[in-house]
Amino acid sequence: MVRLKAQITLLGLLTASLLGSCNPVVTSRQAEESAPSAATQPSDIETSDAEYQLANTPPDSPATAFSRPKRQCYRLDNDRLTTNLRLTIDYQRQSIQGDARSTAQNDEAGNYATYAQSFSGKLADNQGKMRVFTWSEHDFQADDETWSFTDDTLTIGKDVLNLTDCQLVSQAFQDFNGLEASDLLDDINTGLTESVRFAPGTSSITLSNSALQGKQNVYYLRVDGGEQMNLSIKSLENNALFDVISPSRYILANKAKEETILLPHPGDHMVIVGGSRENATTYELTIDIESAAAQ
């Protein structure tokens, strides 16, 4: 009986020892040092130090607000003028670039005029020193302008444009299929690049060439503006197509085989030739230009 009590006592001491090793005593200082602070609460997702620092940077700090280019869009709509403008500000380089589409209305004359612009410049405080290129009907000009920015407006001369949703503004740059020139240009995998020159006394040419699979040949054709261009393309595989983009970045033709196009803006037009479904193609491209006086 004494032996049995001794065994029970020994078993109790062993159990207590094991439980003690599973629950060590923590001093108040150890508890204070080991307790996670609000800024270092553990997460189910492991992150690097750089990711953690970025995630905990205030939104308006230089690390986030000024480290990446910022896209902003503006709109003006009154009885005289409708303008959709979009720009990108690179705060590190203090540079601005973008484009605009505008329609000027003259109710007294009963007509309107459209024009396209591209621009670039430097940002200093709340002002932009801009170089602005403008394409209007049969005309092109370059001007130096000073623009003024506030948090939600852009002032150009006497016109005040309001900051707005870029999705709304982008519609002014799209064709009927919802595409804009950048969509086509970003997909170009250039094979051949060539400037088109007509023989003296002629305004028509046929270009024979091949576009490799997945490649596009790009032709540049300079016009004065106001001309009419007739294009047609033939290929042995019947798979050659062309796009036409104006210097003002309007899509004038898309995936076409035959087209008659009015060229309102002066400058270099791009004719992009490739095979449908990105197949290789051997083609003959005919370009004919009619002057404004001959139309």
C-alpha positions as protocol buffer text, in pm:
chain_id: "A"
residue {
  index: 1
  type: MET
  ca { x: 0 y: 0 z: 0 }
}
residue {
  index: 2
  type: VAL
  ca { x: 285 y: 239 z: 83 }
}
residue {
  index: 3
  type: ARG
  ca { x: 454 y: 142 z: -239 }
}
residue {
  index: 4
  type: LEU
  ca { x: 138 y: 223 z: -438 }
}
residue {
  index: 5
  type: LYS
  ca { x: 110 y: 570 z: -274 }
}
residue {
  index: 6
  type: ALA
  ca { x: 472 y: 637 z: -359 }
}
residue {
  index: 7
  type: GLN
  ca { x: 409 y: 548 z: -725 }
}
residue {
  index: 8
  type: ILE
  ca { x: 103 y: 777 z: -739 }
}
residue {
  index: 9
  type: THR
  ca { x: 300 y: 1062 z: -582 }
}
residue {
  index: 10
  type: LEU
  ca { x: 585 y: 1014 z: -833 }
}
residue {
  index: 11
  type: LEU
  ca { x: 337 y: 1015 z: -1124 }
}
residue {
  index: 12
  type: GLY
  ca { x: 183 y: 1341 z: -1001 }
}
residue {
  index: 13
  type: LEU
  ca { x: 522 y: 1509 z: -977 }
}
residue {
  index: 14
  type: LEU
  ca { x: 610 y: 1395 z: -1332 }
}
residue {
  index: 15
  type: THR
  ca { x: 282 y: 1529 z: -1471 }
}
residue {
  index: 16
  type: ALA
  ca { x: 331 y: 1864 z: -1303 }
}
residue {
  index: 17
  type: SER
  ca { x: 681 y: 1885 z: -1443 }
}
residue {
  index: 18
  type: LEU
  ca { x: 560 y: 1816 z: -1797 }
}
residue {
  index: 19
  type: LEU
  ca { x: 280 y: 2074 z: -1771 }
}
residue {
  index: 20
  type: GLY
  ca { x: 527 y: 2327 z: -1639 }
}
residue {
  index: 21
  type: SER
  ca { x: 758 y: 2277 z: -1937 }
}
residue {
  index: 22
  type: CYS
  ca { x: 464 y: 2338 z: -2179 }
}
residue {
  index: 23
  type: ASN
  ca { x: 367 y: 2664 z: -2007 }
}
residue {
  index: 24
  type: PRO
  ca { x: 687 y: 2851 z: -1918 }
}
residue {
  index: 25
  type: VAL
  ca { x: 665 y: 3145 z: -1686 }
}
residue {
  index: 26
  type: VAL
  ca { x: 695 y: 3478 z: -1876 }
}
residue {
  index: 27
  type: THR
  ca { x: 817 y: 3783 z: -1695 }
}
residue {
  index: 28
  type: SER
  ca { x: 642 y: 4118 z: -1745 }
}
residue {
  index: 29
  type: ARG
  ca { x: 941 y: 4252 z: -1940 }
}
residue {
  index: 30
  type: GLN
  ca { x: 944 y: 3948 z: -2172 }
}
residue {
  index: 31
  type: ALA
  ca { x: 572 y: 3987 z: -2232 }
}
residue {
  index: 32
  type: GLU
  ca { x: 618 y: 4354 z: -2315 }
}
residue {
  index: 33
  type: GLU
  ca { x: 897 y: 4282 z: -2563 }
}
residue {
  index: 34
  type: SER
  ca { x: 723 y: 3991 z: -2732 }
}
residue {
  index: 35
  type: ALA
  ca { x: 377 y: 4150 z: -2767 }
}
residue {
  index: 36
  type: PRO
  ca { x: 321 y: 4272 z: -3126 }
}
residue {
  index: 37
  type: SER
  ca { x: 254 y: 4643 z: -3164 }
}
residue {
  index: 38
  type: ALA
  ca { x: -27 y: 4785 z: -3374 }
}
residue {
  index: 39
  type: ALA
  ca { x: 219 y: 4864 z: -3656 }
}
residue {
  index: 40
  type: THR
  ca { x: 364 y: 4511 z: -3660 }
}
residue {
  index: 41
  type: GLN
  ca { x: 59 y: 4291 z: -3624 }
}
residue {
  index: 42
  type: PRO
  ca { x: 120 y: 3952 z: -3784 }
}
residue {
  index: 43
  type: SER
  ca { x: -41 y: 3882 z: -4122 }
}
residue {
  index: 44
  type: ASP
  ca { x: -155 y: 3562 z: -4289 }
}
residue {
  index: 45
  type: ILE
  ca { x: 37 y: 3676 z: -4602 }
}
residue {
  index: 46
  type: GLU
  ca { x: 412 y: 3700 z: -4595 }
}
residue {
  index: 47
  type: THR
  ca { x: 546 y: 4029 z: -4735 }
}
residue {
  index: 48
  type: SER
  ca { x: 892 y: 4161 z: -4802 }
}
residue {
  index: 49
  type: ASP
  ca { x: 1029 y: 4464 z: -4618 }
}
residue {
  index: 50
  type: ALA
  ca { x: 985 y: 4678 z: -4932 }
}
residue {
  index: 51
  type: GLU
  ca { x: 624 y: 4567 z: -4979 }
}
residue {
  index: 52
  type: TYR
  ca { x: 548 y: 4631 z: -4613 }
}
residue {
  index: 53
  type: GLN
  ca { x: 703 y: 4978 z: -4627 }
}
residue {
  index: 54
  type: LEU
  ca { x: 503 y: 5069 z: -4940 }
}
residue {
  index: 55
  type: ALA
  ca { x: 180 y: 4936 z: -4790 }
}
residue {
  index: 56
  type: ASN
  ca { x: 228 y: 5151 z: -4480 }
}
residue {
  index: 57
  type: THR
  ca { x: 326 y: 5471 z: -4665 }
}
residue {
  index: 58
  type: PRO
  ca { x: 58 y: 5742 z: -4641 }
}
residue {
  index: 59
  type: PRO
  ca { x: -123 y: 5791 z: -4973 }
}
residue {
  index: 60
  type: ASP
  ca { x: -21 y: 6154 z: -5007 }
}
residue {
  index: 61
  type: SER
  ca { x: 347 y: 6104 z: -4930 }
}
residue {
  index: 62
  type: PRO
  ca { x: 618 y: 6158 z: -5195 }
}
residue {
  index: 63
  type: ALA
  ca { x: 689 y: 5785 z: -5210 }
}
residue {
  index: 64
  type: THR
  ca { x: 350 y: 5719 z: -5371 }
}
residue {
  index: 65
  type: ALA
  ca { x: 214 y: 6047 z: -5503 }
}
residue {
  index: 66
  type: PHE
  ca { x: 525 y: 6155 z: -5692 }
}
residue {
  index: 67
  type: SER
  ca { x: 717 y: 5837 z: -5773 }
}
residue {
  index: 68
  type: ARG
  ca { x: 499 y: 5724 z: -6065 }
}
residue {
  index: 69
  type: PRO
  ca { x: 362 y: 5917 z: -6367 }
}
residue {
  index: 70
  type: LYS
  ca { x: 7 y: 6037 z: -6302 }
}
residue {
  index: 71
  type: ARG
  ca { x: -272 y: 6040 z: -6561 }
}
residue {
  index: 72
  type: GLN
  ca { x: -521 y: 6328 z: -6543 }
}
residue {
  index: 73
  type: CYS
  ca { x: -813 y: 6416 z: -6771 }
}
residue {
  index: 74
  type: TYR
  ca { x: -998 y: 6744 z: -6819 }
}
residue {
  index: 75
  type: ARG
  ca { x: -1309 y: 6859 z: -7002 }
}
residue {
  index: 76
  type: LEU
  ca { x: -1460 y: 7188 z: -7116 }
}
residue {
  index: 77
  type: ASP
  ca { x: -1811 y: 7210 z: -7263 }
}
residue {
  index: 78
  type: ASN
  ca { x: -1981 y: 7544 z: -7332 }
}
residue {
  index: 79
  type: ASP
  ca { x: -2167 y: 7717 z: -7614 }
}
residue {
  index: 80
  type: ARG
  ca { x: -1842 y: 7804 z: -7790 }
}
residue {
  index: 81
  type: LEU
  ca { x: -1604 y: 7515 z: -7736 }
}
residue {
  index: 82
  type: THR
  ca { x: -1595 y: 7148 z: -7637 }
}
residue {
  index: 83
  type: THR
  ca { x: -1253 y: 7010 z: -7540 }
}
residue {
  index: 84
  type: ASN
  ca { x: -1147 y: 6669 z: -7409 }
}
residue {
  index: 85
  type: LEU
  ca { x: -789 y: 6667 z: -7285 }
}
residue {
  index: 86
  type: ARG
  ca { x: -575 y: 6401 z: -7118 }
}
residue {
  index: 87
  type: LEU
  ca { x: -221 y: 6430 z: -6991 }
}
residue {
  index: 88
  type: THR
  ca { x: 43 y: 6240 z: -6799 }
}
residue {
  index: 89
  type: ILE
  ca { x: 260 y: 6415 z: -6540 }
}
residue {
  index: 90
  type: ASP
  ca { x: 598 y: 6263 z: -6454 }
}
residue {
  index: 91
  type: TYR
  ca { x: 685 y: 6426 z: -6122 }
}
residue {
  index: 92
  type: GLN
  ca { x: 1038 y: 6288 z: -6113 }
}
residue {
  index: 93
  type: ARG
  ca { x: 1124 y: 6444 z: -6450 }
}
residue {
  index: 94
  type: GLN
  ca { x: 884 y: 6737 z: -6401 }
}
residue {
  index: 95
  type: SER
  ca { x: 745 y: 6669 z: -6749 }
}
residue {
  index: 96
  type: ILE
  ca { x: 398 y: 6676 z: -6904 }
}
residue {
  index: 97
  type: GLN
  ca { x: 272 y: 6516 z: -7225 }
}
residue {
  index: 98
  type: GLY
  ca { x: -67 y: 6435 z: -7371 }
}
residue {
  index: 99
  type: ASP
  ca { x: -327 y: 6508 z: -7637 }
}
residue {
  index: 100
  type: ALA
  ca { x: -662 y: 6678 z: -7689 }
}
residue {
  index: 101
  type: ARG
  ca { x: -967 y: 6677 z: -7917 }
}
residue {
  index: 102
  type: SER
  ca { x: -1177 y: 6991 z: -7961 }
}
residue {
  index: 103
  type: THR
  ca { x: -1481 y: 7117 z: -8149 }
}
residue {
  index: 104
  type: ALA
  ca { x: -1527 y: 7492 z: -8192 }
}
residue {
  index: 105
  type: GLN
  ca { x: -1880 y: 7608 z: -8269 }
}
residue {
  index: 106
  type: ASN
  ca { x: -1989 y: 7922 z: -8455 }
}
residue {
  index: 107
  type: ASP
  ca { x: -2364 y: 7955 z: -8418 }
}
residue {
  index: 108
  type: GLU
  ca { x: -2380 y: 8277 z: -8619 }
}
residue {
  index: 109
  type: ALA
  ca { x: -2213 y: 8119 z: -8920 }
}
residue {
  index: 110
  type: GLY
  ca { x: -2393 y: 7793 z: -8860 }
}
residue {
  index: 111
  type: ASN
  ca { x: -2079 y: 7578 z: -8876 }
}
residue {
  index: 112
  type: TYR
  ca { x: -1817 y: 7417 z: -8656 }
}
residue {
  index: 113
  type: ALA
  ca { x: -1453 y: 7315 z: -8678 }
}
residue {
  index: 114
  type: THR
  ca { x: -1269 y: 7025 z: -8519 }
}
residue {
  index: 115
  type: TYR
  ca { x: -903 y: 7007 z: -8433 }
}
residue {
  index: 116
  type: ALA
  ca { x: -658 y: 6772 z: -8266 }
}
residue {
  index: 117
  type: GLN
  ca { x: -359 y: 6853 z: -8049 }
}
residue {
  index: 118
  type: SER
  ca { x: -58 y: 6689 z: -7897 }
}
residue {
  index: 119
  type: PHE
  ca { x: 164 y: 6861 z: -7642 }
}
residue {
  index: 120
  type: SER
  ca { x: 463 y: 6827 z: -7414 }
}
residue {
  index: 121
  type: GLY
  ca { x: 636 y: 7051 z: -7166 }
}
residue {
  index: 122
  type: LYS
  ca { x: 783 y: 7110 z: -6823 }
}
residue {
  index: 123
  type: LEU
  ca { x: 606 y: 7149 z: -6489 }
}
residue {
  index: 124
  type: ALA
  ca { x: 716 y: 7427 z: -6252 }
}
residue {
  index: 125
  type: ASP
  ca { x: 512 y: 7468 z: -5935 }
}
residue {
  index: 126
  type: ASN
  ca { x: 153 y: 7494 z: -6059 }
}
residue {
  index: 127
  type: GLN
  ca { x: 236 y: 7595 z: -6416 }
}
residue {
  index: 128
  type: GLY
  ca { x: 320 y: 7407 z: -6731 }
}
residue {
  index: 129
  type: LYS
  ca { x: 544 y: 7555 z: -7001 }
}
residue {
  index: 130
  type: MET
  ca { x: 400 y: 7377 z: -7303 }
}
residue {
  index: 131
  type: ARG
  ca { x: 482 y: 7319 z: -7669 }
}
residue {
  index: 132
  type: VAL
  ca { x: 148 y: 7255 z: -7842 }
}
residue {
  index: 133
  type: PHE
  ca { x: 100 y: 7108 z: -8192 }
}
residue {
  index: 134
  type: THR
  ca { x: -241 y: 7165 z: -8350 }
}
residue {
  index: 135
  type: TRP
  ca { x: -394 y: 6997 z: -8654 }
}
residue {
  index: 136
  type: SER
  ca { x: -701 y: 7163 z: -8799 }
}
residue {
  index: 137
  type: GLU
  ca { x: -859 y: 7132 z: -9141 }
}
residue {
  index: 138
  type: HIS
  ca { x: -576 y: 7161 z: -9398 }
}
residue {
  index: 139
  type: ASP
  ca { x: -355 y: 7331 z: -9139 }
}
residue {
  index: 140
  type: PHE
  ca { x: -84 y: 7259 z: -8882 }
}
residue {
  index: 141
  type: GLN
  ca { x: 79 y: 7493 z: -8634 }
}
residue {
  index: 142
  type: ALA
  ca { x: 306 y: 7486 z: -8328 }
}
residue {
  index: 143
  type: ASP
  ca { x: 270 y: 7726 z: -8035 }
}
residue {
  index: 144
  type: ASP
  ca { x: 426 y: 7789 z: -7695 }
}
residue {
  index: 145
  type: GLU
  ca { x: 173 y: 7825 z: -7412 }
}
residue {
  index: 146
  type: THR
  ca { x: 166 y: 7857 z: -7033 }
}
residue {
  index: 147
  type: TRP
  ca { x: -95 y: 7648 z: -6851 }
}
residue {
  index: 148
  type: SER
  ca { x: -203 y: 7687 z: -6488 }
}
residue {
  index: 149
  type: PHE
  ca { x: -308 y: 7397 z: -6264 }
}
residue {
  index: 150
  type: THR
  ca { x: -512 y: 7381 z: -5945 }
}
residue {
  index: 151
  type: ASP
  ca { x: -627 y: 7068 z: -5765 }
}
residue {
  index: 152
  type: ASP
  ca { x: -927 y: 7028 z: -5995 }
}
residue {
  index: 153
  type: THR
  ca { x: -889 y: 7272 z: -6287 }
}
residue {
  index: 154
  type: LEU
  ca { x: -660 y: 7348 z: -6580 }
}
residue {
  index: 155
  type: THR
  ca { x: -657 y: 7701 z: -6725 }
}
residue {
  index: 156
  type: ILE
  ca { x: -544 y: 7753 z: -7084 }
}
residue {
  index: 157
  type: GLY
  ca { x: -573 y: 8117 z: -7184 }
}
residue {
  index: 158
  type: LYS
  ca { x: -930 y: 8221 z: -7101 }
}
residue {
  index: 159
  type: ASP
  ca { x: -1061 y: 7863 z: -7093 }
}
residue {
  index: 160
  type: VAL
  ca { x: -1096 y: 7673 z: -6764 }
}
residue {
  index: 161
  type: LEU
  ca { x: -1116 y: 7293 z: -6796 }
}
residue {
  index: 162
  type: ASN
  ca { x: -1243 y: 7079 z: -6510 }
}
residue {
  index: 163
  type: LEU
  ca { x: -1082 y: 6759 z: -6385 }
}
residue {
  index: 164
  type: THR
  ca { x: -1302 y: 6465 z: -6482 }
}
residue {
  index: 165
  type: ASP
  ca { x: -1324 y: 6090 z: -6537 }
}
residue {
  index: 166
  type: CYS
  ca { x: -1070 y: 5965 z: -6793 }
}
residue {
  index: 167
  type: GLN
  ca { x: -1312 y: 5703 z: -6925 }
}
residue {
  index: 168
  type: LEU
  ca { x: -1547 y: 5981 z: -7030 }
}
residue {
  index: 169
  type: VAL
  ca { x: -1268 y: 6180 z: -7197 }
}
residue {
  index: 170
  type: SER
  ca { x: -1119 y: 5879 z: -7379 }
}
residue {
  index: 171
  type: GLN
  ca { x: -1436 y: 5833 z: -7584 }
}
residue {
  index: 172
  type: ALA
  ca { x: -1342 y: 6144 z: -7782 }
}
residue {
  index: 173
  type: PHE
  ca { x: -1029 y: 5968 z: -7908 }
}
residue {
  index: 174
  type: GLN
  ca { x: -1197 y: 5645 z: -8020 }
}
residue {
  index: 175
  type: ASP
  ca { x: -1341 y: 5540 z: -8355 }
}
residue {
  index: 176
  type: PHE
  ca { x: -1676 y: 5369 z: -8408 }
}
residue {
  index: 177
  type: ASN
  ca { x: -1527 y: 5037 z: -8292 }
}
residue {
  index: 178
  type: GLY
  ca { x: -1404 y: 5180 z: -7964 }
}
residue {
  index: 179
  type: LEU
  ca { x: -1040 y: 5180 z: -8080 }
}
residue {
  index: 180
  type: GLU
  ca { x: -787 y: 5458 z: -8080 }
}
residue {
  index: 181
  type: ALA
  ca { x: -458 y: 5489 z: -8264 }
}
residue {
  index: 182
  type: SER
  ca { x: -250 y: 5376 z: -7965 }
}
residue {
  index: 183
  type: ASP
  ca { x: -434 y: 5041 z: -7967 }
}
residue {
  index: 184
  type: LEU
  ca { x: -306 y: 4975 z: -8318 }
}
residue {
  index: 185
  type: LEU
  ca { x: 40 y: 5124 z: -8272 }
}
residue {
  index: 186
  type: ASP
  ca { x: 110 y: 4929 z: -7952 }
}
residue {
  index: 187
  type: ASP
  ca { x: 51 y: 4601 z: -8141 }
}
residue {
  index: 188
  type: ILE
  ca { x: 290 y: 4677 z: -8429 }
}
residue {
  index: 189
  type: ASN
  ca { x: 580 y: 4437 z: -8470 }
}
residue {
  index: 190
  type: THR
  ca { x: 758 y: 4628 z: -8742 }
}
residue {
  index: 191
  type: GLY
  ca { x: 917 y: 4445 z: -9033 }
}
residue {
  index: 192
  type: LEU
  ca { x: 977 y: 4702 z: -9308 }
}
residue {
  index: 193
  type: THR
  ca { x: 968 y: 5082 z: -9272 }
}
residue {
  index: 194
  type: GLU
  ca { x: 960 y: 5290 z: -9590 }
}
residue {
  index: 195
  type: SER
  ca { x: 875 y: 5644 z: -9702 }
}
residue {
  index: 196
  type: VAL
  ca { x: 649 y: 5660 z: -10008 }
}
residue {
  index: 197
  type: ARG
  ca { x: 769 y: 5884 z: -10289 }
}
residue {
  index: 198
  type: PHE
  ca { x: 590 y: 5927 z: -10619 }
}
residue {
  index: 199
  type: ALA
  ca { x: 774 y: 5948 z: -10949 }
}
residue {
  index: 200
  type: PRO
  ca { x: 792 y: 6305 z: -11084 }
}
residue {
  index: 201
  type: GLY
  ca { x: 464 y: 6412 z: -11240 }
}
residue {
  index: 202
  type: THR
  ca { x: 267 y: 6124 z: -11086 }
}
residue {
  index: 203
  type: SER
  ca { x: 50 y: 6078 z: -10779 }
}
residue {
  index: 204
  type: SER
  ca { x: 4 y: 5701 z: -10787 }
}
residue {
  index: 205
  type: ILE
  ca { x: 227 y: 5408 z: -10693 }
}
residue {
  index: 206
  type: THR
  ca { x: 206 y: 5030 z: -10651 }
}
residue {
  index: 207
  type: LEU
  ca { x: 424 y: 4879 z: -10379 }
}
residue {
  index: 208
  type: SER
  ca { x: 507 y: 4506 z: -10400 }
}
residue {
  index: 209
  type: ASN
  ca { x: 644 y: 4333 z: -10096 }
}
residue {
  index: 210
  type: SER
  ca { x: 598 y: 4062 z: -9834 }
}
residue {
  index: 211
  type: ALA
  ca { x: 509 y: 4084 z: -9466 }
}
residue {
  index: 212
  type: LEU
  ca { x: 649 y: 3803 z: -9255 }
}
residue {
  index: 213
  type: GLN
  ca { x: 431 y: 3614 z: -9011 }
}
residue {
  index: 214
  type: GLY
  ca { x: 352 y: 3829 z: -8710 }
}
residue {
  index: 215
  type: LYS
  ca { x: 516 y: 4135 z: -8870 }
}
residue {
  index: 216
  type: GLN
  ca { x: 372 y: 4455 z: -9018 }
}
residue {
  index: 217
  type: ASN
  ca { x: 524 y: 4679 z: -9284 }
}
residue {
  index: 218
  type: VAL
  ca { x: 486 y: 5051 z: -9223 }
}
residue {
  index: 219
  type: TYR
  ca { x: 472 y: 5311 z: -9502 }
}
residue {
  index: 220
  type: TYR
  ca { x: 489 y: 5686 z: -9438 }
}
residue {
  index: 221
  type: LEU
  ca { x: 312 y: 5915 z: -9684 }
}
residue {
  index: 222
  type: ARG
  ca { x: 341 y: 6293 z: -9646 }
}
residue {
  index: 223
  type: VAL
  ca { x: 55 y: 6511 z: -9772 }
}
residue {
  index: 224
  type: ASP
  ca { x: -42 y: 6877 z: -9747 }
}
residue {
  index: 225
  type: GLY
  ca { x: -393 y: 6811 z: -9617 }
}
residue {
  index: 226
  type: GLY
  ca { x: -722 y: 6820 z: -9802 }
}
residue {
  index: 227
  type: GLU
  ca { x: -630 y: 6543 z: -10047 }
}
residue {
  index: 228
  type: GLN
  ca { x: -823 y: 6224 z: -10113 }
}
residue {
  index: 229
  type: MET
  ca { x: -635 y: 5894 z: -10093 }
}
residue {
  index: 230
  type: ASN
  ca { x: -750 y: 5577 z: -10269 }
}
residue {
  index: 231
  type: LEU
  ca { x: -594 y: 5252 z: -10149 }
}
residue {
  index: 232
  type: SER
  ca { x: -635 y: 4891 z: -10251 }
}
residue {
  index: 233
  type: ILE
  ca { x: -438 y: 4580 z: -10168 }
}
residue {
  index: 234
  type: LYS
  ca { x: -414 y: 4239 z: -10335 }
}
residue {
  index: 235
  type: SER
  ca { x: -231 y: 3932 z: -10215 }
}
residue {
  index: 236
  type: LEU
  ca { x: -166 y: 3577 z: -10335 }
}
residue {
  index: 237
  type: GLU
  ca { x: -306 y: 3440 z: -10009 }
}
residue {
  index: 238
  type: ASN
  ca { x: -596 y: 3692 z: -10009 }
}
residue {
  index: 239
  type: ASN
  ca { x: -509 y: 3778 z: -9650 }
}
residue {
  index: 240
  type: ALA
  ca { x: -338 y: 4118 z: -9671 }
}
residue {
  index: 241
  type: LEU
  ca { x: -500 y: 4407 z: -9484 }
}
residue {
  index: 242
  type: PHE
  ca { x: -405 y: 4767 z: -9412 }
}
residue {
  index: 243
  type: ASP
  ca { x: -462 y: 5034 z: -9145 }
}
residue {
  index: 244
  type: VAL
  ca { x: -422 y: 5409 z: -9196 }
}
residue {
  index: 245
  type: ILE
  ca { x: -339 y: 5650 z: -8912 }
}
residue {
  index: 246
  type: SER
  ca { x: -320 y: 6028 z: -8951 }
}
residue {
  index: 247
  type: PRO
  ca { x: -37 y: 6240 z: -8802 }
}
residue {
  index: 248
  type: SER
  ca { x: -298 y: 6370 z: -8555 }
}
residue {
  index: 249
  type: ARG
  ca { x: -359 y: 6006 z: -8446 }
}
residue {
  index: 250
  type: TYR
  ca { x: -700 y: 5950 z: -8605 }
}
residue {
  index: 251
  type: ILE
  ca { x: -776 y: 5599 z: -8733 }
}
residue {
  index: 252
  type: LEU
  ca { x: -874 y: 5655 z: -9098 }
}
residue {
  index: 253
  type: ALA
  ca { x: -891 y: 5286 z: -9197 }
}
residue {
  index: 254
  type: ASN
  ca { x: -878 y: 4961 z: -9002 }
}
residue {
  index: 255
  type: LYS
  ca { x: -825 y: 4609 z: -9141 }
}
residue {
  index: 256
  type: ALA
  ca { x: -928 y: 4721 z: -9489 }
}
residue {
  index: 257
  type: LYS
  ca { x: -862 y: 4587 z: -9839 }
}
residue {
  index: 258
  type: GLU
  ca { x: -997 y: 4886 z: -10031 }
}
residue {
  index: 259
  type: GLU
  ca { x: -1068 y: 5235 z: -9904 }
}
residue {
  index: 260
  type: THR
  ca { x: -1119 y: 5596 z: -10015 }
}
residue {
  index: 261
  type: ILE
  ca { x: -1008 y: 5839 z: -9746 }
}
residue {
  index: 262
  type: LEU
  ca { x: -1020 y: 6216 z: -9708 }
}
residue {
  index: 263
  type: LEU
  ca { x: -696 y: 6342 z: -9554 }
}
residue {
  index: 264
  type: PRO
  ca { x: -786 y: 6656 z: -9358 }
}
residue {
  index: 265
  type: HIS
  ca { x: -455 y: 6706 z: -9175 }
}
residue {
  index: 266
  type: PRO
  ca { x: -109 y: 6777 z: -9319 }
}
residue {
  index: 267
  type: GLY
  ca { x: 187 y: 6559 z: -9226 }
}
residue {
  index: 268
  type: ASP
  ca { x: 305 y: 6199 z: -9237 }
}
residue {
  index: 269
  type: HIS
  ca { x: 28 y: 5940 z: -9257 }
}
residue {
  index: 270
  type: MET
  ca { x: 102 y: 5580 z: -9164 }
}
residue {
  index: 271
  type: VAL
  ca { x: -16 y: 5292 z: -9383 }
}
residue {
  index: 272
  type: ILE
  ca { x: 35 y: 4967 z: -9190 }
}
residue {
  index: 273
  type: VAL
  ca { x: 23 y: 4639 z: -9387 }
}
residue {
  index: 274
  type: GLY
  ca { x: 4 y: 4290 z: -9241 }
}
residue {
  index: 275
  type: GLY
  ca { x: -158 y: 3951 z: -9287 }
}
residue {
  index: 276
  type: SER
  ca { x: -491 y: 3864 z: -9134 }
}
residue {
  index: 277
  type: ARG
  ca { x: -459 y: 3627 z: -8838 }
}
residue {
  index: 278
  type: GLU
  ca { x: -91 y: 3736 z: -8833 }
}
residue {
  index: 279
  type: ASN
  ca { x: -7 y: 3504 z: -9124 }
}
residue {
  index: 280
  type: ALA
  ca { x: 269 y: 3586 z: -9373 }
}
residue {
  index: 281
  type: THR
  ca { x: 153 y: 3757 z: -9692 }
}
residue {
  index: 282
  type: THR
  ca { x: 285 y: 3870 z: -10031 }
}
residue {
  index: 283
  type: TYR
  ca { x: 99 y: 4174 z: -10156 }
}
residue {
  index: 284
  type: GLU
  ca { x: 62 y: 4463 z: -10397 }
}
residue {
  index: 285
  type: LEU
  ca { x: -50 y: 4790 z: -10237 }
}
residue {
  index: 286
  type: THR
  ca { x: -174 y: 5064 z: -10469 }
}
residue {
  index: 287
  type: ILE
  ca { x: -191 y: 5422 z: -10343 }
}
residue {
  index: 288
  type: ASP
  ca { x: -342 y: 5704 z: -10545 }
}
residue {
  index: 289
  type: ILE
  ca { x: -364 y: 6065 z: -10429 }
}
residue {
  index: 290
  type: GLU
  ca { x: -609 y: 6320 z: -10567 }
}
residue {
  index: 291
  type: SER
  ca { x: -539 y: 6683 z: -10486 }
}
residue {
  index: 292
  type: ALA
  ca { x: -806 y: 6900 z: -10330 }
}
residue {
  index: 293
  type: ALA
  ca { x: -832 y: 7102 z: -10656 }
}
residue {
  index: 294
  type: ALA
  ca { x: -900 y: 6788 z: -10860 }
}
residue {
  index: 295
  type: GLN
  ca { x: -1185 y: 6666 z: -10639 }
}
